[in-house]
Amino acid sequence: MTKLRLAIVGAGPAGIYAADILLKAEKNFDVSIDLFEQLPAPYGLVRYGVAPDHPRIKGIITALKDVLDSGQIRLFGNVYFGRDITLDDLKKHYNAVIFSTGAIRDAQLDIPGIDLPGSYGAADFVSWYDGHPDFPLEWPLEATSVAVIGNGNVALDVARMLAKHADDLLPTEIPANVYEGLKASPVTDVHVFGRRGPAQVKFSPLELREMGELNDVDMIVHDEDFDYDDASKAAIASNKQVMVIDKVLNQWRTRETGSASRRLHLHFYASPVEFTGETFRYERTRPDGEGGVVGTGEFREVAAQALYRAVGYFGSPLDGIPFDEKRGVIPNREGQVLDDNDEQVHGVYATGWIKRGPVGLIGHTKSDAMETVKHVMNDQSNWWSPENPEETAVVELLESRGVEFTNLDGWHNLDEHELALGEPQGRTRIKVVDRDEMIGVSNNR
């Protein structure tokens, strides 16, 4: 029987879902799957992109763990595509590759002052507070007043982590260095700005409701933002999610404020104009009658010594793989990678955010992976013909290059170690942040 030797680059939800779907699919060939991940640990965005005080979302790891522990997939962690293993290497040892490398860079925001000290990308901040090993242990948290630009869940996560008292994060898996950094933060005010109105936000109702439950943090909204136009009224009347968001926000309008030591302000109809390092300047907008907004010519500013842009994520190019610089994705047709002439690149596929951009929730990657895997299976006549498909060959290749890779047993070692670190303090786990320490614990050295 024919055998598909498949490499998947990226061991986050997208890559693991693709592996699971392929293993469970009806097919007329055997399958052998190797997952390559540049971090020493798997799970990608779930481990390094979800706020530590959201264990409900992290429950997805349980399902991903079952896939990895099925015994049908090999994991190679701490392996960089383009450095430790190349496209030519994959062609020598596999029939095809699926790239599921996600989107971890911040989308750009072109306003004056965006490059000043104190201006940060939300993705970088998320990586820091989630203990990503490729980010410094310390984060500059000197501002008393902070501006966050964006009206999606990432903006809410960033604002919540900045405004929330560090001691209230102790029951979570927050790394020790992150707790110490947030504990010392002098912040009193966090301002969140969105260009459109309350009825057009991209928050999920649950995320928004959580904001109002923060200890010793006042929620500040402004009555002028709730003079709805017909399009906003229609959105509220026709969409249950928008209706719930509107209800939550209007409840906050009636709350008494002034007693908390910190304040979280939500500003709507506010288009970013400039960051000076001391202030954030914005233009007041108004509805255009069609769900969008136009500028009013009225400019305002708030004190802000730090600025976080949460305006989207952006993919990174991969060595030897076509890349769309405008959209930050690998150009593809339903997961089949395309070259500059829109011709299919045989043997190369994409799934997840590097395929479609950073839209949708983690669970959406499952249907996305199904589409890609369908083409992998149907493209059998266009698979590569590897000269050395033996499973031992890849191990020998990495060892010959001095790559200290981690495997699934190593992840189990690290997982158990982190859980044990948290147990004496009554915490779920305490993450190991240093990359070398992660590798050492994984490989028992």
C-alpha positions in Angstrom: 0.0 0.0 0.0 1.1 3.6 -0.8 2.4 5.5 2.3 2.1 9.3 2.8 5.1 10.7 4.7 3.8 14.1 5.8 5.6 16.9 7.5 3.7 19.6 9.3 5.5 22.8 10.2 3.9 24.4 13.3 2.5 22.4 16.2 -0.3 24.7 17.2 -4.0 23.9 17.0 -4.0 24.3 13.2 -1.2 21.8 12.6 -2.5 19.3 15.2 -6.0 19.5 13.9 -4.7 18.8 10.4 -2.8 15.7 11.6 -5.9 14.4 13.5 -8.2 14.9 10.5 -5.8 13.1 8.1 -5.3 10.2 10.5 -9.1 9.7 10.9 -10.0 10.2 7.3 -10.9 7.3 5.0 -8.0 6.8 2.6 -6.4 4.1 0.5 -2.9 4.8 1.8 -1.0 4.6 5.1 0.1 7.8 6.9 3.2 8.8 8.8 3.2 12.3 10.3 6.1 14.4 11.8 5.3 17.7 13.5 8.1 20.3 13.5 7.8 23.2 15.9 10.4 26.0 16.5 9.4 26.2 20.2 10.5 23.5 22.6 6.8 22.9 23.6 3.7 22.4 21.4 0.2 24.0 21.3 1.3 27.4 19.8 -1.4 30.1 20.2 -3.2 28.2 23.0 0.0 28.2 25.1 1.4 31.5 24.0 -1.5 33.6 22.8 -4.3 33.1 25.3 -4.3 35.2 28.5 -3.4 33.2 31.6 -6.7 34.1 33.3 -8.7 32.3 30.5 -8.3 28.7 31.5 -11.6 27.9 29.8 -10.1 28.5 26.4 -6.9 26.7 27.4 -9.1 23.6 27.8 -8.7 23.1 24.1 -5.2 21.8 25.0 -7.0 18.6 26.4 -8.3 17.8 22.9 -4.9 18.6 21.3 -3.1 16.5 23.9 -5.3 13.5 23.0 -4.2 13.8 19.4 -0.5 14.0 20.2 -0.7 11.2 22.7 -2.4 8.9 20.2 1.0 7.4 19.3 0.6 8.1 15.6 2.5 11.4 15.4 6.1 12.3 16.1 7.0 15.8 17.5 10.2 17.6 16.8 10.4 20.7 19.0 13.1 23.4 19.0 13.5 23.0 15.3 13.5 26.1 13.1 12.3 25.7 9.5 14.8 27.4 7.2 17.7 26.9 9.6 17.6 23.5 11.1 15.5 21.9 8.4 14.9 23.3 4.9 12.4 22.8 2.1 15.0 20.7 0.2 15.4 18.5 3.3 11.6 18.0 3.5 11.5 17.0 -0.2 14.2 14.4 0.4 12.3 12.8 3.3 8.6 13.5 2.8 5.8 13.3 0.2 4.3 16.7 1.2 4.4 19.4 3.8 1.6 21.5 5.4 2.6 24.9 6.9 0.6 25.9 9.9 3.0 28.6 11.3 0.2 31.0 12.3 0.5 34.8 12.5 2.5 36.2 15.4 3.6 39.6 14.3 1.7 42.8 14.9 0.0 44.5 12.0 1.3 48.0 11.5 -0.4 51.2 12.4 0.8 54.3 10.4 0.5 57.3 12.7 3.1 59.8 13.9 4.9 58.6 17.0 4.2 54.9 16.6 7.9 54.2 16.7 8.6 56.2 19.9 9.7 54.6 23.1 6.6 53.4 25.0 4.8 52.3 21.8 4.3 48.5 21.6 2.5 45.9 19.6 -0.1 43.9 21.4 1.2 40.6 20.0 4.6 41.2 21.6 3.0 42.0 25.0 0.8 38.9 24.8 3.9 36.8 24.1 5.6 38.4 27.1 2.8 37.8 29.6 2.3 34.2 28.3 6.0 33.4 28.9 7.2 33.0 25.3 10.9 32.0 25.5 11.9 34.3 22.7 11.0 37.5 24.5 12.9 39.3 27.3 12.0 38.4 30.9 11.3 42.0 31.7 8.7 44.4 30.1 8.7 48.2 30.6 5.7 48.9 32.8 6.4 52.5 33.9 3.2 54.3 32.6 0.5 55.5 34.9 -1.9 56.0 31.9 -2.0 53.7 28.9 -3.7 53.8 25.5 -4.8 50.6 23.8 -5.9 50.9 20.2 -8.4 48.2 18.9 -11.9 47.0 19.5 -11.4 43.2 19.4 -10.7 40.6 22.0 -6.9 41.0 21.9 -7.4 44.7 22.8 -9.6 43.6 25.8 -7.0 41.0 26.8 -4.2 43.6 26.8 -6.3 46.2 28.6 -7.4 43.6 31.2 -3.9 42.4 31.9 -2.7 46.0 32.3 -5.6 47.0 34.6 -6.0 43.8 36.6 -4.2 43.7 40.0 -1.3 41.2 39.8 -2.4 39.3 42.9 -5.7 38.5 41.2 -3.7 36.6 38.6 -1.9 34.4 41.1 -4.3 31.5 40.8 -3.4 31.3 37.0 -0.4 29.9 35.3 1.2 33.4 35.0 5.0 33.1 35.0 6.8 34.4 38.0 8.6 37.2 36.1 5.3 38.4 34.6 3.7 38.5 38.1 6.6 40.6 39.4 6.5 43.0 36.5 2.7 43.6 36.7 2.9 43.8 40.5 5.3 46.8 40.2 3.3 48.5 37.6 2.1 52.1 38.6 -0.8 52.1 36.2 -4.0 53.8 37.3 -5.8 54.3 33.9 -6.1 52.2 30.8 -7.9 53.7 27.8 -9.3 51.5 25.0 -10.0 53.3 21.7 -12.1 52.1 18.7 -12.9 53.9 15.5 -16.5 52.8 15.4 -19.4 52.6 17.8 -20.5 50.2 20.5 -22.7 48.3 18.1 -19.7 47.6 15.7 -17.1 46.2 18.2 -15.6 42.8 17.7 -15.6 41.8 21.4 -17.2 38.6 22.4 -19.9 39.2 25.1 -18.1 36.9 27.6 -14.8 38.7 27.2 -16.5 42.1 27.7 -18.6 40.9 30.7 -15.4 39.8 32.4 -14.0 43.3 32.3 -16.8 44.5 34.6 -15.9 41.8 37.1 -12.3 43.1 37.7 -11.5 43.7 41.4 -10.9 47.4 42.3 -11.2 48.6 38.7 -13.9 51.1 37.6 -15.4 50.7 34.1 -15.8 54.1 32.5 -18.0 54.6 29.4 -19.3 57.9 28.0 -22.9 58.7 27.3 -22.1 60.6 24.1 -21.1 57.2 22.5 -24.6 55.8 22.9 -26.6 58.1 20.6 -27.2 55.4 18.1 -27.9 55.9 14.4 -30.3 53.6 12.5 -27.6 51.2 11.4 -26.5 50.6 15.0 -30.1 50.2 16.2 -30.7 47.6 13.4 -27.5 45.7 14.4 -28.6 45.6 18.0 -32.1 44.4 17.1 -31.0 41.7 14.6 -27.9 40.2 16.3 -28.1 38.6 19.7 -24.4 39.0 20.3 -24.5 42.7 19.6 -27.6 43.0 21.8 -25.8 41.4 24.8 -22.8 43.7 24.3 -25.1 46.7 24.2 -26.8 45.5 27.4 -23.5 45.1 29.2 -22.2 48.5 28.2 -25.4 50.2 29.1 -25.3 48.6 32.6 -21.9 50.1 33.1 -23.3 53.6 32.3 -25.4 53.4 35.4 -22.7 52.2 37.8 -21.2 54.4 40.4 -17.5 55.0 39.9 -14.7 56.8 41.7 -13.9 54.4 44.5 -11.5 52.0 42.7 -7.8 52.6 42.5 -7.7 51.8 38.8 -9.9 52.8 35.9 -10.5 51.1 32.5 -12.0 53.6 30.0 -13.8 52.5 26.8 -13.7 55.2 24.1 -15.8 54.7 20.9 -15.9 56.8 17.7 -12.2 57.6 18.3 -9.7 57.3 15.3 -6.0 57.3 16.2 -4.0 60.4 15.1 -0.7 60.7 17.0 1.3 59.4 20.0 3.8 61.9 21.5 5.2 59.7 24.3 3.1 61.6 26.8 -0.3 61.9 25.2 -2.5 60.0 22.7 -4.3 62.2 20.2 -7.4 61.0 18.3 -10.1 62.4 16.1 -13.7 62.0 17.1 -15.7 60.1 14.4 -19.4 59.8 13.7 -21.5 57.1 12.0 -21.8 57.4 8.2 -25.3 55.7 8.1 -24.0 52.5 6.6 -22.2 50.9 9.6 -19.0 52.9 9.0 -17.6 56.2 10.3 -16.3 59.5 9.0 -14.1 62.0 10.8 -15.7 65.0 12.4 -12.6 67.3 12.5 -12.8 67.4 16.3 -9.5 66.3 17.9 -9.0 65.2 21.5 -6.2 63.9 23.6 -5.6 61.9 26.8 -2.5 61.5 28.9 -0.7 58.3 27.9 2.9 57.4 28.5 2.5 54.0 26.7 0.6 52.9 23.6 -0.4 49.4 22.6 -1.7 48.7 19.1 -4.1 45.7 18.9 -5.1 46.2 15.3 -4.4 42.6 14.1 -1.8 39.9 13.6 0.4 39.4 10.6 2.1 36.3 9.2 5.8 35.9 8.6 7.5 34.7 5.4 9.1 31.3 5.3 12.3 30.4 3.5 11.6 29.2 -0.1 7.8 29.5 0.3 5.7 32.1 -1.6 4.4 34.9 0.6 1.8 37.7 0.2 3.5 40.7 1.8 0.3 42.7 1.8 -1.9 40.2 3.5 0.8 38.4 5.6 -0.2 34.9 4.3 1.0 32.1 2.1 -0.9 32.6 -1.2 -3.1 29.5 -1.7 -6.3 28.1 -3.2 -8.1 26.2 -0.5 -4.8 25.4 1.2 -2.9 24.5 -2.0 0.0 26.8 -2.1 0.3 29.0 -5.3 3.4 30.6 -6.9 3.6 34.1 -8.3 1.8 32.9 -11.5 -1.1 31.4 -9.4 0.1 27.9 -10.3 0.0 25.2 -7.7 3.2 24.4 -5.9 3.1 20.6 -5.7 3.6 19.1 -2.3 3.2 22.3 -0.4 0.1 23.2 1.6 -1.0 25.7 4.2 -3.6 25.8 7.0 -4.6 28.1 9.9 -3.8 31.8 10.1 -0.8 31.6 7.7 -3.4 30.3 5.1 -6.3 32.7 5.7 -5.1 35.5 7.9 -5.8 36.1 11.6 -9.5 35.8 11.6 -11.9 33.5 13.5 -11.5 31.7 16.8 -9.2 28.8 17.6 -12.0 26.3 16.9 -12.4 27.6 13.3 -9.0 26.1 12.4 -10.6 22.7 12.4 -12.9 23.3 9.4 -10.0 25.1 7.8 -7.7 22.1 8.2 -10.4 19.8 6.7 -10.3 21.8 3.5 -6.5 21.6 3.2 -6.3 17.9 4.1 -8.8 17.1 1.5 -6.5 18.5 -1.2 -3.4 16.7 0.3 -5.3 13.4 0.0 -6.6 14.1 -3.6 -3.3 15.3 -4.9 -1.6 11.9 -4.6 -0.3 12.0 -8.2 1.5 15.3 -7.4 3.2 14.2 -4.2 7.0 14.5 -3.9 9.0 11.3 -4.4 11.4 11.4 -1.5 14.8 9.7 -2.0 15.0 8.7 1.7 11.6 8.4 3.4 12.9 6.3 6.3 11.7 7.7 9.6 15.1 7.4 11.1 16.6 9.6 8.4 15.2 12.9 9.8 16.4 12.1 13.3 19.9 11.4 11.9 19.8 14.6 9.9 18.9 16.8 12.9 21.5 15.1 15.1 24.2 15.5 12.4 23.5 19.3 12.4 23.7 19.5 16.2 20.1 20.4 16.7 19.0 19.7 20.3 15.4 18.9 19.5 12.7 17.9 21.9 10.1 15.2 21.4 6.8 14.2 22.8 8.3 12.4 25.8 10.3 15.6 26.4 7.1 17.7 26.4 5.6 15.3 29.0 8.7 15.9 31.1 8.3 19.7 30.8 4.5 19.5 31.4 4.9 17.5 34.6 7.7 19.8 35.8 5.6 23.0 35.3 2.6 21.3 37.1 4.9 20.4 40.0 6.2 23.9 40.2 2.7 25.2 40.7 1.5 22.6 43.1 3.1 24.0 46.3 1.5 27.4 45.6 -1.9 26.0 44.8 -1.6 26.9 41.2 -2.3 24.9 38.0 1.3 25.4 36.8 4.1 27.8 36.7 5.6 28.1 33.2 9.2 27.7 32.5 10.2 30.7 30.4 13.9 30.3 29.5 14.3 28.3 26.3 17.5 26.5 27.5 15.8 25.5 30.7 12.8 24.3 28.8 15.1 22.1 26.6 17.1 20.9 29.6 14.0 19.8 31.5 12.5 18.2 28.4 15.7 16.2 27.6 16.6 15.4 31.3 19.9 17.2 31.2 
